[in-house]
Amino acid sequence: MARPARPVRRRPADAGRVAGPRGPGRIAATLRARLDAGGRERGANPVELAVMMPAILVLLFGSIQVGVWFVARSTALNAAQTGVNAQRTFDAGPDAGRAQAITFLRRSGDWLVGWDKNGPTCVETAVDVTCTVRGRSLSVVPGVDFEVTQTAHGPAERWTTG
């Protein structure tokens, strides 16, 4: 059985559409018209970009530097918490927390620099332990780095009477 013939459908011409032949000639004519229409403003975009690019780069690298600072703070805090967790156990040695914090910082990479000058400090009292880690954030922008100091504390494990 044969199919019935389809009716021919035609689209109405768009208001903004130029009627005429399609092809490279039409594209070239459209581009020429757009370039000629620029007049005095021709070439303004590269100049605007050249003026704005330093500000864009400063904002880009500044935001990366702030992100690096947050990672350095997180690294210092995790090292301090690791030191507290090691030092607060019942039979921990006098430098167990400091040793664990140093091990953590050596394995964490270079996000926190200069921590080895003073090293982490862990202070233990009869009831609690406090560890502090100091350093500077890694510098992405030359000459710009931020001081990082993070402290963690927790209760020391001890025998009590009930």
Secondary structure by P-SEA (a helix, b strand, c coil): cccccccbbbbccccccccccccaaaaaaaaaaaaaacccccaaaaaaaaaaaaaaaaaaaaaaaaaaaaaaaaaaaaaaaaaaaaaacccccccaaaaaaaaaaaaccccccccccccbbbbbcccbbbbbbbbbcccccccbbbbbbbbbbbbccccccc
